[in-house]
Amino acid sequence: MDFPNMLSGTFSGIKVMADPFMPKTRNEQFRFPRSKRVRIQKKWRKEKHNWHEVDATGDMYLLGNLGCGLIHPDGYARLRAGIINIGKVFDR
């Protein structure tokens, strides 16, 4: 299943497709309450100053029914460059 304008390749038997519609960032909670009570945790989740944006270009989402993974094009380029560099190390 190929889509137009998408880079694709196979890495270790997993088909990887670069999707330009993947998000570049995602929100992640970095500050948590000491209390384990659900009510307090719920309050902390609602406050915006407990969250920050994280780079998500390297996140890959595996699609089990298609047998492939989706990744942002920037992450795809880093993945491909890393594998090429590893190949150069083992070619010595």
Buried (B, 14 or more C-beta within 10 A) or exposed (E): EEEEEBBBEEBEEEBBBBBEEBEEEEEEEEEEEEEEEEEEEEEBEEEEEBBEEEEBBEBBEEEEEEEBBBBBBBBBBBBBEEEEEEEEEEEE
